[in-house]
Amino acid sequence: MMSFIIADLTVIPDAVKRVYLISRLGMQLPILTVFFALTFLPSYNKIYHPVLCLSLLGVCYANYWLIVQCWKIAAFSFSYEGTFLYGLYCMFIMRLSFIYSISFVLLSIIGFSAVVLMYPVYDSFGTVNLGFVSLGLLISLVGVKQIENIFARFAQVNEKLVHLNQIDQLTGLYNRGALERHFDRMLSLAARTNSPISIFVIDLDNFKDFNDGYGHLRGDAVIQMQATILNQVFNRDSDIVARYGGEEFVVISLGNDLVASEALAANVLRGWQLKKIKHAKGNGQNIVSCSIGLINTLVDKTTRKKELFDLADKALYQAKNTGRARYVSTNEGVALSH
């Protein structure tokens, strides 16, 4: 705007300099100042497009007022191109949304039409100028829509990439990286709400023997079955189920006491008992099973997730060492095998 003011004051007649400064400094500058001030509001992102549209229309209509006043006072034809450039700048640089761009274009064309039809500011070129402005703004809407569509596609692709980056492709569960992020959030939530948190470390028994004996395809199928069982048992919004790596899985659950958590672990074991998938290879125990290490405890801000995971992992090894196909639970006290 300052560059416009400096340039315009060198070419406009002295008789209209007063109304020119009123338009620029008394109308347009306050509009832009209010727009700038609103950017500091916490909810600014929610009102960005309507505020930008209204601010842009305010500046344009201040320009229309200036065009009329220059003609009335000195029969001076003030340039309209600045209004056109404001519109292009806000639509393409400041990224006014397509819906609000439509509103701006229609209202700005109406305003310019009124100026051209009511006052012979541009003589016989008035209708030509009106056609140029109208066509230019309408064509710009096509560009805004195309850019909006491109950004929408980019957003979809990015969302898909973020999703793929968190998901284990074989099971559809969270992967280890996603688990680490969610673990921090769950731990913080448990401390803040004083809710018990349960960590389950689950490992398929003698999986290498099964994988080598029956083939990788059947091994993958067993891993997928384990994921299905876990999703069936841990189906609340407060449950995070993840494939930690290979045949090992981790579940984090909020709000269950030790008894409820042990019941969930028992349901996982029962899921394999019902499936009765034959496992007679190597050290297999007739059917596919899993072992579970479980810790259930209250936490505070000083609790570290590694400490909890290590306790659950130790419980898992106890389950393995005491016969497999069972769970061992602890609440940081004595570990109990079941």
Rosetta blueprint (number, residue, H / E / L):
1 M L
2 M H
3 S H
4 F H
5 I H
6 I H
7 A H
8 D H
9 L H
10 T L
11 V L
12 I L
13 P L
14 D H
15 A H
16 V H
17 K H
18 R H
19 V H
20 Y H
21 L H
22 I H
23 S H
24 R H
25 L H
26 G H
27 M H
28 Q H
29 L H
30 P H
31 I H
32 L H
33 T H
34 V H
35 F H
36 F H
37 A H
38 L H
39 T L
40 F L
41 L L
42 P L
43 S L
44 Y H
45 N H
46 K H
47 I H
48 Y H
49 H H
50 P H
51 V H
52 L H
53 C H
54 L H
55 S H
56 L H
57 L H
58 G H
59 V H
60 C H
61 Y H
62 A H
63 N H
64 Y H
65 W H
66 L H
67 I H
68 V H
69 Q H
70 C H
71 W H
72 K H
73 I H
74 A H
75 A L
76 F L
77 S L
78 F L
79 S L
80 Y L
81 E H
82 G H
83 T H
84 F H
85 L H
86 Y H
87 G H
88 L H
89 Y H
90 C H
91 M H
92 F H
93 I H
94 M L
95 R L
96 L L
97 S L
98 F H
99 I H
100 Y H
101 S H
102 I H
103 S H
104 F H
105 V H
106 L H
107 L H
108 S H
109 I H
110 I H
111 G H
112 F H
113 S H
114 A H
115 V H
116 V H
117 L H
118 M H
119 Y L
120 P L
121 V L
122 Y L
123 D H
124 S H
125 F H
126 G H
127 T H
128 V H
129 N H
130 L H
131 G H
132 F H
133 V H
134 S H
135 L H
136 G H
137 L H
138 L H
139 I H
140 S H
141 L H
142 V H
143 G H
144 V H
145 K H
146 Q H
147 I H
148 E H
149 N H
150 I H
151 F H
152 A H
153 R H
154 F H
155 A H
156 Q H
157 V H
158 N H
159 E H
160 K H
161 L H
162 V H
163 H H
164 L H
165 N H
166 Q H
167 I E
168 D L
169 Q L
170 L L
171 T L
172 G L
173 L L
174 Y E
175 N L
176 R H
177 G H
178 A H
179 L H
180 E H
181 R H
182 H H
183 F H
184 D H
185 R H
186 M H
187 L H
188 S H
189 L H
190 A H
191 A H
192 R H
193 T H
194 N L
195 S L
196 P L
197 I E
198 S E
199 I E
200 F E
201 V E
202 I E
203 D E
204 L E
205 D L
206 N L
207 F H
208 K H
209 D H
210 F H
211 N H
212 D H
213 G H
214 Y H
215 G L
216 H H
217 L H
218 R H
219 G H
220 D H
221 A H
222 V H
223 I H
224 Q H
225 M H
226 Q H
227 A H
228 T H
229 I H
230 L H
231 N H
232 Q H
233 V H
234 F L
235 N L
236 R L
237 D L
238 S L
239 D E
240 I E
241 V E
242 A E
243 R E
244 Y E
245 G E
246 G L
247 E L
248 E E
249 F E
250 V E
251 V E
252 I E
253 S E
254 L E
255 G L
256 N L
257 D L
258 L H
259 V H
260 A H
261 S H
262 E H
263 A H
264 L H
265 A H
266 A H
267 N H
268 V H
269 L H
270 R H
271 G H
272 W H
273 Q H
274 L H
275 K H
276 K L
277 I L
278 K E
279 H E
280 A L
281 K L
282 G L
283 N L
284 G L
285 Q L
286 N E
287 I E
288 V L
289 S L
290 C E
291 S E
292 I E
293 G E
294 L E
295 I E
296 N E
297 T E
298 L L
299 V L
300 D L
301 K L
302 T L
303 T L
304 R L
305 K H
306 K H
307 E H
308 L H
309 F H
310 D H
311 L H
312 A H
313 D H
314 K H
315 A H
316 L H
317 Y H
318 Q H
319 A H
320 K H
321 N H
322 T L
323 G L
324 R L
325 A L
326 R L
327 Y E
328 V E
329 S E
330 T E
331 N L
332 E L
333 G L
334 V L
335 A L
336 L E
337 S E
338 H L
